[in-house]
Amino acid sequence: MTPPKKQPDRSTAAAPVTTPAPSSPQAAGSTSQSGRKPWVKKTPAEVVIAQIERVREDVEQREEELKRAKLQLEKLEQAKRILEST
């Protein structure tokens, strides 16, 4: 039983959707019309820090899952001991 992933695996993702180029130079420079933020290039250090944060969150989630699984196993082992004693 595997839990669903938070983020999709990008290695198998479909090709990105391309949008047509704006027809006028006035539309090309305005970001307020499309509602999207301008792309800000990250430094290699920022990329690594973001990756560390993602992995840390993933480890915390897996630790919680492991804790729940250990608790369930402990309860089942107690039930097994009770059943074997009778």
TIFI-832489 format. One line per field, with one value per residue: residue number from 0; x, y, z of N, C-alpha, C in turn. Coordinates in steps of 0.001 Angstrom, whole numbers, plus 500000, padded with zeros to 6 digits. Atoms other than C-alpha are relative to their C-alpha. Example, Ala and Ser with C-alpha at 12.3 -4.5 7.8 and 13.67 -1.06 7.14 Angstrom:
BEGIN
seq <- (0;1)
n.X <- (500890;499180)
n.Y <- (498810;498810)
n.Z <- (500000;499940)
ca.X <- (512300;513670)
ca.Y <- (495500;498940)
ca.Z <- (507800;507140)
c.X <- (500900;499230)
c.Y <- (501200;501090)
c.Z <- (500000;500730)
***
This chain:
BEGIN
seq <- (0;1;2;3;4;5;6;7;8;9;10;11;12;13;14;15;16;17;18;19;20;21;22;23;24;25;26;27;28;29;30;31;32;33;34;35;36;37;38;39;40;41;42;43;44;45;46;47;48;49;50;51;52;53;54;55;56;57;58;59;60;61;62;63;64;65;66;67;68;69;70;71;72;73;74;75;76;77;78;79;80;81;82;83;84;85)
n.X <- (500848;499161;500777;499903;498930;500442;499649;499876;498651;499780;499223;500908;501053;500178;499294;500671;500893;499452;501013;499576;499337;500924;499945;499527;498954;500609;500498;498877;499363;500881;500293;501236;501129;500083;500166;498905;498822;498834;499120;498788;499019;499445;498589;499826;500173;501442;500558;499613;500742;501380;500000;499830;501295;500935;499602;500276;501442;500285;499519;500934;501235;499737;499832;501352;500588;499319;500480;501339;499869;499461;501075;500933;499330;500005;501353;500247;499200;500703;501159;499473;499644;501263;500603;499174;500074;501277)
n.Y <- (498824;498818;498764;499164;499008;498616;499357;500984;500333;499193;500726;500644;499039;499718;498814;498780;499358;498721;499007;499229;498731;498868;499400;498626;499805;499445;501128;500826;499463;499812;501208;499785;500501;501457;500354;500846;499306;500164;501088;499542;501070;500312;500349;501408;500160;499974;501264;501045;499754;500419;501462;500464;499817;501016;501308;499977;500193;501385;500851;499832;500703;501443;500360;500091;501243;501103;500006;500594;501417;500686;500064;501023;501287;500290;500410;501322;500977;500206;500840;501343;500615;500322;501141;501185;500391;500694)
n.Z <- (500000;500109;499896;501197;499952;499983;501237;501066;500431;501194;500984;500932;500334;501416;500476;499547;500949;500445;500326;501170;499712;500128;501336;499943;498990;498794;499207;499571;498813;498855;499225;499246;500773;499902;498599;499532;499482;500868;499579;499341;500044;498689;499969;499650;498553;499721;500489;499046;498756;500246;500058;498616;499328;500511;499472;498561;499852;500373;498905;498875;500340;499924;498596;499438;500508;499317;498622;500023;500336;498819;499022;500475;499815;498569;499633;500564;499235;498733;500297;500276;498726;499299;500659;499751;498583;499737)
ca.X <- (500000;501715;500520;499767;502557;502207;503982;503810;506905;508308;510497;507445;505392;503988;505607;504897;502087;503317;501359;501362;503566;501761;500915;501776;504855;502554;501023;504438;505669;502600;502316;499271;496977;497843;497860;501104;504128;507338;509785;512646;515735;516967;520587;522011;522052;518337;517565;519476;517816;514372;515252;516408;513086;511110;513111;512788;508985;508933;510989;508668;505641;507217;508206;504571;503452;506049;504902;501293;502357;504397;501439;499165;501713;501967;498183;498044;500840;498951;495841;497920;499286;495763;494517;497448;497000;493412)
ca.Y <- (500000;503138;506627;509104;511488;515187;516280;514517;512783;515177;512584;510985;514146;515035;517695;521239;523113;525987;529174;531187;534249;537552;539329;542833;544068;545830;542514;540844;543162;543260;540664;542248;541179;537489;537496;535537;536532;537167;534260;534833;532747;530976;530642;527129;527659;528526;525415;523195;524831;524288;520650;520199;521593;519238;516207;517238;517473;514076;512511;513990;512598;509148;509181;509866;506988;504714;505732;504854;501535;500616;501430;499251;496418;496671;496428;493418;491672;492250;490727;487782;487164;487261;484809;482433;482469;481173)
ca.Z <- (500000;498797;499706;496923;496072;496756;493620;490247;488975;486408;484706;483069;482601;479194;477061;478259;476588;474473;474100;470892;470811;471356;468120;469300;471194;473645;474779;475088;477845;480057;482803;484420;481581;481843;485647;485902;487904;485998;486114;488531;487912;491047;491994;492382;496152;496171;494122;496555;499580;498038;497351;500966;502187;499904;501042;504706;504334;502609;505415;508061;506235;505940;509614;510537;508307;509894;513366;512488;510962;514061;516293;514165;514243;518035;518385;516078;517981;521246;519668;518466;521978;523397;520777;521344;525113;524882)
c.X <- (500888;499133;500128;501075;499404;500227;500150;501460;500253;500795;499112;498878;499950;500756;499244;499157;500599;498860;500483;500613;499006;500200;500536;501068;499434;499525;501146;500591;499109;499720;498700;498785;499853;499837;501112;501150;501146;500916;501272;500963;500592;501483;500119;499808;498522;499329;500293;499230;498549;499892;500142;498679;498988;500325;499715;498505;499609;500421;499062;498701;500203;500218;498648;499319;500608;499522;498616;500062;500540;498938;498991;500598;499993;498625;499695;500786;499370;498790;500441;500353;498757;499374;500789;499909;498711;499879)
c.Y <- (501231;501241;500811;501055;501399;500651;498932;499789;500702;499262;499337;500926;500234;501267;501248;500599;501347;500925;500785;501331;501136;500696;501430;500139;500553;498865;499163;500487;500079;498673;500156;499460;498493;499534;499125;500853;499840;498928;500587;498830;499803;499683;498521;499739;499976;498705;498885;500169;499568;498477;499419;500108;498953;498627;499919;499764;498560;499044;500097;499243;498484;499534;499868;498715;498794;499880;499353;498504;499208;499852;498915;498614;499596;499515;498600;498917;499740;499096;498563;499290;499580;498763;498712;499529;499261;498711)
c.Z <- (500000;500049;498722;500182;499995;498641;498922;499625;498672;498945;498964;499565;498497;499631;500438;498884;499619;499644;498799;500417;499833;498656;500021;501077;501306;500909;500546;501320;501216;500683;500756;499254;500167;501449;500551;500516;499008;500577;500583;500046;501385;499870;500332;501498;500367;499553;500988;501312;499847;499969;501405;500736;499546;500577;501489;500255;499679;501106;501200;499746;500132;501438;500690;499550;500705;501440;500082;499723;501187;501075;499616;500199;501468;500461;499476;500735;501363;499794;499736;501297;500763;499374;500255;501440;500314;499254)
***
